[in-house]
């Protein structure tokens, strides 16, 4: 082990980002913006769920729908 030496060769300096790089113009969008997709039904078919009405701390009445299988829940104003 005493015969092994560390390689202390100096490394090349790191290239600086954004220094002399010319700015590239952005390409114009060639396709129109996609239409928003309809959200998936909640809860998904076959999942167990529960739904109940309650109140938020500010007094707003809401309906809570909870997917029992995944724990995900949605809150909507009633």
Secondary structure, 3 states (H helix, E strand, C coil): CCCCCCCCCCCCCCCCCCCCCCCCCCCCCCCCCCCCCCCCCCCCCCCCEEEEEEECCCCCEEEEEEECCCCCEEEEEC
